[in-house]
Amino acid sequence: MKAEVRAIKTPAEQALSAAFAAARGKLSGGGAITALRDEAFHHFDSHGLPHRRIEEWKYTDLRALMREAKPLAEPAKRTGVVTGLAGVEAGRVAIVNGR
């Protein structure tokens, strides 16, 4: 006899799953990116958040630390002007060593 073991999802894991399902159609990228994202989410959905019983995560138990899921970040708005750098019109700015 073989029993199937299913982990009980925490409220945070359930909220993350629901947030991904709701945002999935709005996410950027296509083809290979969508396939990689879906594969990563499938792994999360089947394994859940890392916890101390996983050797690599024994000192950072995310299942215990993450009691609730925070809302997903909104997509960046592309206005052409970077906030805080008046007069600089760019879609991307790299700051290296404060310059």
Backbone bond lengths (Angstrom), bond angles and torsions (degrees), N, CA, C in turn:
res aa  C-N    CA-C-N  psi(-1)  N-CA   C-N-CA  omega(-1)  CA-C   N-CA-C  phi
1 M - - - 1.445 - - 1.522 108.43 -
2 K 1.313 115.75 134.36 1.451 121.13 -179.42 1.523 109.04 -119.69
3 A 1.309 116.34 120.76 1.469 120.30 -179.78 1.524 110.21 -98.60
4 E 1.294 115.34 139.65 1.462 119.88 177.45 1.523 108.31 -89.67
5 V 1.318 115.86 127.98 1.455 120.94 -179.05 1.528 108.52 -101.59
6 R 1.305 116.25 124.38 1.466 121.12 177.58 1.520 108.64 -119.20
7 A 1.309 114.21 130.49 1.459 118.79 177.68 1.521 108.82 -76.70
8 I 1.307 116.14 141.74 1.455 120.95 175.94 1.514 107.36 -79.16
9 K 1.325 116.40 127.29 1.462 120.88 -177.98 1.519 110.16 -79.86
10 T 1.320 114.48 138.65 1.462 120.07 176.00 1.526 108.75 -75.77
11 P 1.339 118.43 163.37 1.461 120.33 176.06 1.530 112.54 -56.70
12 A 1.325 117.30 -36.33 1.470 120.40 178.96 1.526 110.44 -65.72
13 E 1.332 117.51 -42.46 1.464 120.82 178.94 1.528 110.84 -65.26
14 Q 1.322 117.03 -39.24 1.462 120.79 177.40 1.528 110.61 -64.54
15 A 1.339 117.17 -42.12 1.465 121.07 179.35 1.528 111.24 -66.29
16 L 1.331 117.44 -39.16 1.466 120.46 177.47 1.525 110.97 -64.91
17 S 1.316 117.40 -39.99 1.462 121.03 177.75 1.524 110.66 -63.31
18 A 1.324 116.83 -43.90 1.465 120.85 179.48 1.528 111.02 -65.84
19 A 1.339 117.39 -40.21 1.464 121.15 179.72 1.530 110.53 -64.97
20 F 1.324 117.17 -40.71 1.464 119.56 178.38 1.522 110.72 -65.62
21 A 1.320 117.18 -43.69 1.464 120.63 179.93 1.525 110.97 -60.72
22 A 1.337 117.01 -39.41 1.460 120.83 -179.60 1.528 111.89 -71.62
23 A 1.331 117.67 -35.21 1.464 121.62 -175.03 1.523 113.38 -92.66
24 R 1.295 118.16 -10.00 1.466 122.12 -171.65 1.525 113.06 -54.17
25 G 1.305 118.48 -43.79 1.455 121.65 -177.83 1.520 113.77 -71.94
26 K 1.335 117.32 -20.05 1.461 121.87 -177.11 1.532 113.00 -94.94
27 L 1.316 117.66 -6.34 1.457 120.87 -175.68 1.521 111.28 -74.77
28 S 1.320 116.02 143.83 1.459 120.50 -179.71 1.525 110.64 -76.31
29 G 1.304 115.03 168.23 1.457 120.31 -178.99 1.513 109.45 93.94
30 G 1.272 115.54 159.50 1.458 119.75 179.74 1.505 110.00 -154.44
31 G 1.301 116.11 173.39 1.458 121.20 176.38 1.507 113.63 56.24
32 A 1.332 116.12 -110.96 1.472 121.96 -176.34 1.528 111.76 -64.71
33 I 1.336 116.93 -36.89 1.472 119.91 -179.79 1.526 110.11 -64.71
34 T 1.320 116.07 -45.17 1.465 120.02 178.99 1.522 110.74 -62.82
35 A 1.329 117.51 -39.98 1.468 121.01 178.83 1.531 111.05 -63.52
36 L 1.327 117.09 -44.08 1.473 120.76 178.22 1.526 110.83 -63.93
37 R 1.328 116.19 -42.27 1.463 120.59 179.96 1.524 110.41 -63.01
38 D 1.335 116.30 -44.53 1.466 120.00 179.65 1.522 111.74 -64.76
39 E 1.334 116.81 -38.02 1.468 120.88 177.47 1.530 110.87 -64.70
40 A 1.332 115.89 -42.67 1.470 120.04 178.75 1.526 110.46 -64.97
41 F 1.329 117.00 -40.97 1.459 118.74 179.28 1.524 111.03 -67.89
42 H 1.332 117.29 -37.81 1.468 119.94 177.13 1.536 110.05 -59.92
43 H 1.347 116.54 -41.01 1.470 120.24 177.65 1.528 110.05 -62.40
44 F 1.341 116.61 -45.48 1.469 120.20 178.26 1.526 110.00 -62.09
45 D 1.331 116.95 -43.77 1.458 121.04 -176.71 1.528 111.53 -63.17
46 S 1.326 117.01 -34.80 1.461 119.47 -179.25 1.530 113.28 -86.28
47 H 1.349 117.96 -27.53 1.463 120.13 -177.32 1.527 113.63 -106.82
48 G 1.308 117.98 -23.68 1.460 121.08 -178.45 1.517 112.24 77.01
49 L 1.316 115.09 -169.92 1.461 120.79 178.44 1.526 109.86 -69.69
50 P 1.338 117.52 147.07 1.466 119.70 177.65 1.532 111.22 -64.54
51 H 1.307 115.34 147.01 1.465 120.90 -178.44 1.520 110.16 -138.98
52 R 1.311 116.34 176.80 1.472 120.89 -171.57 1.523 114.23 -67.52
53 R 1.316 118.69 -15.60 1.461 119.65 178.09 1.528 112.23 -79.11
54 I 1.318 116.16 -8.71 1.460 121.01 173.27 1.522 105.88 -93.19
55 E 1.320 116.95 118.98 1.467 122.20 -171.17 1.523 113.44 -49.03
56 E 1.332 117.10 -46.50 1.465 119.99 -176.51 1.532 112.76 -66.93
57 W 1.319 117.50 -17.43 1.464 121.89 -176.23 1.531 112.04 -113.52
58 K 1.313 118.97 15.45 1.471 120.26 -172.54 1.522 113.99 -63.52
59 Y 1.327 118.29 -22.67 1.457 120.24 179.39 1.526 112.69 -100.24
60 T 1.328 117.29 -8.32 1.456 121.14 -179.98 1.524 107.70 -131.85
61 D 1.299 116.63 85.01 1.452 123.08 -177.15 1.530 109.58 -84.09
62 L 1.337 117.06 91.93 1.458 120.21 -177.02 1.519 112.34 -66.41
63 R 1.305 117.38 -30.41 1.464 119.49 178.95 1.526 110.16 -62.69
64 A 1.319 117.55 -38.28 1.469 120.86 179.09 1.530 111.31 -79.75
65 L 1.333 116.96 -36.03 1.467 120.36 -177.17 1.522 113.26 -74.82
66 M 1.306 116.91 -31.84 1.464 120.86 -175.21 1.524 109.68 -99.55
67 R 1.307 115.45 87.51 1.468 120.94 -178.51 1.526 112.09 -75.75
68 E 1.331 116.68 -31.97 1.461 120.91 178.99 1.520 109.37 -141.03
69 A 1.308 115.88 151.62 1.460 120.69 -179.71 1.521 109.14 -88.84
70 K 1.290 116.32 132.91 1.462 121.79 175.82 1.525 108.22 -81.46
71 P 1.341 117.93 155.62 1.465 119.26 178.95 1.531 111.55 -63.80
72 L 1.323 115.52 151.70 1.457 120.24 179.04 1.521 109.92 -67.44
73 A 1.313 116.24 149.42 1.463 121.17 178.02 1.521 109.42 -70.09
74 E 1.309 115.79 144.64 1.462 121.08 176.60 1.529 108.63 -73.22
75 P 1.327 117.46 150.99 1.467 119.06 176.73 1.525 110.65 -63.20
76 A 1.326 115.36 147.97 1.469 120.21 179.87 1.519 109.59 -65.06
77 K 1.311 115.72 139.28 1.463 120.58 177.14 1.518 108.45 -89.37
78 R 1.308 116.79 131.64 1.463 121.42 -179.77 1.513 108.53 -99.28
79 T 1.316 116.12 91.84 1.458 120.24 -178.47 1.517 112.22 -96.10
80 G 1.319 118.00 -16.21 1.459 120.96 -179.43 1.514 112.34 97.43
81 V 1.322 118.48 -22.18 1.456 121.05 179.25 1.524 107.49 -117.33
82 V 1.314 116.16 127.09 1.449 121.73 -179.48 1.516 109.04 -80.96
83 T 1.326 117.00 126.81 1.458 121.38 -179.84 1.518 110.13 -64.44
84 G 1.306 116.73 133.79 1.463 121.56 178.13 1.515 113.54 93.66
85 L 1.291 118.85 -10.83 1.457 122.85 178.59 1.526 107.55 -125.37
86 A 1.307 115.38 77.32 1.463 120.62 -176.26 1.526 111.26 -57.51
87 G 1.316 115.65 134.36 1.448 120.98 176.83 1.517 115.04 87.10
88 V 1.318 118.16 -5.38 1.460 120.99 179.81 1.522 107.65 -97.54
89 E 1.314 115.83 117.52 1.462 120.14 178.80 1.522 108.46 -107.11
90 A 1.324 115.23 106.50 1.463 119.93 -178.28 1.510 109.72 -158.04
91 G 1.300 115.67 151.54 1.451 120.93 174.98 1.512 112.10 -84.33
92 R 1.348 115.85 -20.19 1.459 120.64 -177.49 1.520 108.39 -147.95
93 V 1.324 117.24 135.68 1.460 122.36 178.34 1.521 107.49 -129.88
94 A 1.336 117.17 130.99 1.451 121.71 176.19 1.519 109.91 -105.42
95 I 1.315 116.59 126.08 1.460 121.00 177.74 1.521 106.50 -112.25
96 V 1.336 115.77 119.17 1.454 122.21 -178.49 1.510 108.64 -117.74
97 N 1.344 115.93 123.86 1.449 122.08 -179.04 1.527 112.22 51.88
98 G 1.338 116.04 38.89 1.468 121.06 176.75 1.506 114.75 79.06
99 R 1.316 119.29 5.41 1.473 121.39 -179.07 1.517 110.50 -120.14
